[in-house]
């Protein structure tokens, strides 16, 4: 029965994406099909990149299709498993923490970009390394994923607070402040998609801890940073300071529509925040709370993403030229997408842009981007692990059970056992 279900899913996914892939005809040689998610951030950035490229190459057609990250992952697995790579686009966006796993699991899907002419030395070393396997480059780095706290200053003011009250705080202090905001305004401070895996990971990373040991084995059961993070997460939910929602759209809606007072996420969230034009001038950005352990800091990285060229590209040289001309070659592009979407670059030439130093009216005149760059320089380095998302999901499942009353020690051990099983150990 399980085999029938798997094959049914494969057929459905192939049917959904088949029309989006290239069929090898001549027309496709001058057309690029691109998959990415998040209209306010990644899709917007790609639309601007397409416009810049088409000014110099007006005969090139660029089709940008919004595809959820989870659907992109499923499409990769489906296409590789069914040996139907022609269902894939020319270019697709891959989350950094999953990039190495997908290349190692399905090398036939990805084109090696090492000798493509793209200067990977112009990107931050750590960022470029996220899409490298065996010393070879498979992705063009895109966004900076530094974690930020972004809050409505008008709502904080109703509770007699300012953004400074939420700067350089511990999680216990944050919860106490969140209780004040909740009591005075009726609003939780923050929200997240139910499960907690992302929150636990960014919390422990802020303390220089990881769900993996340096040798790649999972480090979940008995990990002091994870135990502290899960305890904090439980308290956030119990206090009503953190609102759990069902999906990503509800999460975005919670702060755009004024259900919560702000959010903690990667700095790419600034694009979504700025879609709430009626809230212009009433937002501010600060660093994140720290765990109450000796290694705790107020800095973390939620994770970004990079662009991959697939082996289904009808014209790989065109796909590579496009990425080289734009995300690896255009200061103009980053000057456009930085203030509009908060798309901080990891490409060194863009860092000299005066936009980084400009006060941003939406954020009350704060020099948001230079502040985030300063935050990013303080993020502890950690071992991510090839099976990062498997570990994240296992921890998220454990958190759901713990919130439901299950024993934390047993649940974290079960999460570690699950990851070991997925690693084949």
C-alpha positions in Angstrom: 0.0 0.0 0.0 2.9 2.4 0.8 4.4 1.8 -2.6 1.2 2.6 -4.3 0.9 5.9 -2.4 4.4 6.9 -3.2 3.9 6.2 -6.9 0.6 8.1 -6.9 2.4 11.1 -5.4 5.1 10.8 -8.1 2.6 10.8 -10.9 0.7 13.8 -9.4 3.9 15.8 -9.0 5.1 15.0 -12.5 1.7 16.0 -13.9 1.7 19.3 -12.0 5.2 20.4 -13.0 5.6 18.8 -16.5 4.2 21.9 -18.2 6.8 24.0 -16.4 9.8 22.1 -17.7 11.6 22.4 -21.1 10.7 20.0 -23.9 13.9 20.4 -25.8 12.4 22.4 -28.7 14.3 25.3 -30.4 12.0 28.0 -28.8 13.1 26.9 -25.3 16.8 27.6 -26.2 16.1 31.3 -25.8 13.7 31.0 -22.8 14.5 30.7 -19.1 12.0 29.1 -16.7 12.7 30.0 -13.1 11.1 28.7 -9.9 11.3 30.5 -6.6 9.0 31.3 -3.7 7.9 34.4 -1.6 6.4 37.1 -3.9 7.6 40.0 -1.7 11.2 38.8 -1.7 12.6 36.2 -4.0 10.0 36.5 -6.8 10.4 40.3 -6.7 14.2 40.1 -6.8 14.1 37.7 -9.8 11.6 40.0 -11.6 14.0 42.9 -11.2 16.9 40.7 -12.3 15.0 39.7 -15.4 14.2 43.3 -16.3 17.9 44.2 -16.1 19.0 41.3 -18.2 16.4 41.8 -20.8 17.5 45.4 -21.4 20.7 43.9 -22.8 19.1 40.8 -24.2 15.6 41.7 -25.4 15.2 38.5 -27.4 15.3 36.4 -24.2 12.0 35.3 -22.6 12.1 34.8 -18.9 9.2 33.0 -17.1 9.2 33.3 -13.3 6.9 30.9 -11.6 6.1 31.1 -7.9 6.7 27.6 -6.4 6.7 26.9 -2.7 10.0 25.7 -1.3 8.5 22.4 -0.1 7.1 21.8 -3.6 10.5 22.5 -5.1 12.0 19.8 -2.9 9.3 17.4 -3.8 9.7 18.1 -7.5 13.5 17.4 -7.3 12.9 14.1 -5.5 10.1 13.2 -7.9 12.0 14.1 -11.1 15.2 12.2 -10.0 13.3 9.2 -8.7 11.2 8.9 -11.8 14.1 9.8 -14.2 12.1 12.6 -15.6 14.4 15.6 -15.2 12.5 17.3 -18.0 9.9 18.3 -15.5 12.4 20.8 -13.8 13.0 24.4 -14.7 16.2 26.0 -16.0 16.9 27.7 -12.7 15.5 27.2 -9.3 16.0 28.6 -5.8 17.3 26.2 -3.1 17.5 26.9 0.6 21.1 26.9 1.7 20.7 24.5 4.6 19.4 21.9 2.2 21.6 22.6 -0.8 24.4 20.1 -0.1 22.0 17.3 0.7 20.1 17.7 -2.6 23.3 17.8 -4.7 24.8 14.8 -2.9 21.5 12.8 -3.1 20.6 13.8 -6.7 23.8 15.0 -8.5 22.2 14.4 -11.9 19.8 17.3 -11.2 22.5 20.1 -10.8 25.0 21.7 -13.2 28.5 22.3 -11.8 29.1 26.0 -11.9 32.7 26.0 -10.7 34.3 26.7 -14.1 31.3 28.7 -15.5 33.0 32.1 -15.3 31.1 33.2 -12.2 33.5 34.7 -9.7 32.6 32.9 -6.5 35.5 34.6 -4.7 33.4 37.8 -4.7 30.8 36.1 -2.4 31.2 35.7 1.4 33.2 32.5 1.9 30.8 30.9 4.4 27.8 31.7 2.2 29.3 30.3 -1.0 30.3 27.2 1.0 26.7 26.4 1.7 26.2 25.3 -2.0 29.6 23.6 -2.5 30.1 19.8 -2.6 33.6 18.3 -2.7 35.1 21.8 -3.4 32.8 22.4 -6.4 30.2 25.2 -6.7 26.6 24.3 -7.5 24.8 27.5 -6.5 25.0 31.2 -7.0 24.6 32.8 -3.5 21.7 35.1 -3.0 20.4 36.5 0.3 21.8 37.2 3.7 19.8 35.2 6.3 20.8 37.2 9.5 18.0 36.8 12.1 16.4 40.0 13.3 13.7 41.1 15.7 11.3 43.5 13.9 8.6 45.1 16.0 5.8 47.7 15.6 6.9 50.8 17.6 3.4 52.2 17.8 2.2 49.0 19.5 5.2 49.0 21.9 4.4 52.6 22.7 0.9 51.6 23.8 2.6 49.4 26.4 5.0 52.2 27.5 8.0 50.5 25.7 10.4 51.2 22.9 12.6 49.2 20.6 15.5 49.8 23.0 13.7 47.7 25.7 14.0 44.7 23.3 17.6 45.2 22.4 20.4 42.9 23.9 17.8 41.1 26.1 17.6 37.5 27.3 14.7 35.3 26.4 13.4 35.6 30.0 13.4 39.4 29.7 11.7 39.2 26.3 8.9 37.0 27.7 8.4 39.5 30.6 8.2 42.4 28.2 5.9 40.4 25.9 3.6 39.8 28.8 3.4 43.6 29.3 2.5 44.1 25.6 -0.1 41.4 25.7 -1.7 42.8 28.9 -1.8 46.4 27.5 -2.7 45.7 23.8 -4.1 42.2 23.7 -1.5 41.3 21.1 1.1 38.5 21.3 4.6 39.7 20.5 5.4 37.2 17.7 4.1 34.3 15.7 5.4 31.2 14.0 4.2 28.2 12.0 3.3 25.5 14.5 6.0 23.0 15.1 8.9 25.1 16.5 11.8 23.5 14.5 12.9 26.7 13.0 12.7 28.6 16.3 14.7 25.9 18.1 17.4 26.0 15.4 17.9 29.7 15.4 17.9 29.9 19.2 20.6 27.3 19.6 22.7 28.7 16.7 22.7 32.1 18.6 24.6 30.2 21.3 27.1 28.7 18.9 25.5 25.3 19.3 24.3 22.8 16.7 22.1 19.8 16.2 25.1 18.1 14.8 28.6 17.2 16.1 31.6 18.2 14.0 31.8 14.7 12.7 28.3 15.0 11.3 26.5 12.8 13.8 23.3 14.2 15.4 23.6 16.0 18.7 20.0 16.4 19.9 19.4 14.2 23.0 20.9 15.8 26.1 22.1 18.9 24.2 22.0 21.7 26.8 21.3 24.4 24.3 18.3 22.5 22.8 16.9 21.7 26.2 17.1 25.4 27.1 15.6 26.4 23.8 12.7 24.0 24.1 12.0 25.3 27.6 11.9 28.8 26.3 9.6 27.9 23.5 7.2 26.2 25.9 7.2 29.3 28.1 6.6 31.6 25.1 3.5 29.6 24.1 2.2 29.2 27.6 2.5 33.0 28.3 0.7 33.8 25.1 3.7 35.8 23.9 4.1 33.5 20.9 1.2 32.8 18.6 1.4 29.5 16.7 -0.4 29.5 13.3 -1.1 26.8 10.7 0.9 27.8 7.7 3.2 30.4 6.1 0.4 32.6 4.7 -1.2 32.9 8.2 2.2 33.7 9.6 2.8 36.6 7.2 -0.8 37.7 7.7 -0.4 37.8 11.5 2.0 40.8 11.5 0.9 42.4 8.2 -2.7 42.5 9.5 -1.8 43.6 13.0 -2.6 40.4 14.9 0.8 40.4 16.6 3.3 43.1 17.5 6.1 41.9 15.4 8.2 39.0 14.3 11.6 37.3 14.7 12.9 35.8 11.4 15.6 36.0 8.8 16.2 39.6 7.5 14.5 38.5 4.3 11.2 39.0 6.2 11.6 42.8 5.6 10.1 42.4 2.2 6.9 41.0 3.6 6.7 43.5 6.4 6.9 46.4 3.9 3.9 45.1 2.0 1.9 46.6 4.9 2.2 50.2 3.5 -0.3 51.5 6.1 2.3 50.7 8.8 5.1 52.7 7.2 7.2 54.5 9.8 5.9 52.2 12.7 8.5 49.5 12.5 12.0 49.1 13.9 14.6 46.4 13.9 16.9 45.0 16.6 18.9 41.9 17.4 17.4 38.7 18.9 17.1 37.5 22.5 19.8 35.2 23.8 19.6 31.9 25.7 20.3 31.9 29.4 23.5 29.8 29.0 27.2 30.9 29.1 27.6 30.9 25.3 24.4 32.8 24.6 24.6 35.7 22.2 22.0 38.1 20.6 22.9 37.1 17.1 21.9 34.3 14.8 21.3 33.4 11.1 18.0 31.9 10.0 19.4 30.8 6.7 19.2 32.1 3.1 19.1 30.6 -0.3 21.1 30.2 -3.6 20.3 29.8 -7.3 20.9 26.5 -9.0 21.0 25.7 -12.8 19.4 22.4 -13.5 20.6 19.7 -15.9 17.3 20.2 -17.7 18.2 23.7 -18.8 17.7 23.9 -22.6 20.5 26.4 -22.9 22.8 26.1 -19.8 25.1 28.9 -21.1 22.1 31.3 -21.2 21.1 30.4 -17.7 24.6 30.9 -16.4 25.0 34.2 -18.3 21.8 35.4 -16.7 22.9 34.7 -13.1 26.4 36.0 -13.8 25.1 39.2 -15.3 22.6 39.8 -12.4 23.0 38.2 -9.0 26.8 37.8 -9.5 27.4 41.0 -11.5 24.9 43.8 -11.0 25.2 46.5 -8.3 22.1 48.1 -9.8 20.1 45.0 -9.0 21.0 45.0 -5.3 20.5 48.8 -5.1 16.9 48.2 -6.3 16.0 45.1 -4.2 17.7 46.2 -1.0 15.4 49.0 0.1 12.3 47.5 -1.5 12.6 44.0 -0.2 15.4 44.0 2.4 17.5 41.7 0.1 20.9 42.1 1.7 23.6 40.8 -0.5 26.5 38.4 0.2 28.1 39.7 -3.0 31.1 41.9 -2.0 30.8 44.6 -4.7 27.2 45.4 -3.6 28.4 46.0 0.0 29.8 49.4 -1.1 26.4 50.7 -2.1 25.3 53.9 -0.3 21.9 52.3 0.2 23.3 50.4 3.2 23.9 53.7 5.0 20.6 55.4 4.1 17.9 55.9 6.7 14.8 53.9 5.8 11.5 55.8 6.2 9.4 52.6 6.6 11.5 51.8 9.7 11.2 55.3 11.2 14.5 56.5 9.7 16.6 53.7 11.1 19.6 52.7 9.1 18.3 49.2 9.1 20.7 47.6 6.6 23.9 48.8 8.2 22.5 47.6 11.5 21.8 44.1 10.1 25.3 43.9 8.5 26.7 44.7 12.0 24.5 41.9 13.5 25.7 39.4 10.8 29.3 40.0 11.8 28.6 38.7 15.3 26.8 35.5 14.4 28.5 32.4 15.9 29.7 29.8 13.4 28.1 26.4 13.8 28.1 22.9 12.1 25.0 22.8 9.9 25.1 19.2 8.7 24.0 17.7 5.5 20.8 16.4 7.2 19.9 19.8 8.6 16.2 19.7 7.5 15.7 16.2 8.7 17.0 17.2 12.1 14.9 20.4 12.1 11.7 18.4 11.2 12.5 15.8 13.9 12.9 18.5 16.5 9.7 20.2 15.4 7.8 16.9 15.8 9.3 16.5 19.2 8.3 20.0 20.2 4.7 19.4 19.2 4.7 16.3 21.4 6.4 18.1 24.3 3.8 20.9 24.2 1.2 18.2 24.3 2.7 16.8 27.6 5.2 14.3 26.4 8.5 13.8 28.2 11.3 16.0 26.8 14.1 13.6 27.4 12.3 10.8 25.6 11.2 13.0 22.7 14.6 14.5 22.0 16.1 11.0 22.1 13.4 9.8 19.6 14.3 12.8 17.4 18.0 11.8 17.4 17.1 8.2 16.7 14.9 9.4 13.7 17.8 11.4 12.2 20.2 8.5 12.7 17.8 6.3 10.8 17.4 8.8 8.0 21.2 9.0 7.8 21.3 5.2 7.5 23.0 4.6 10.8 
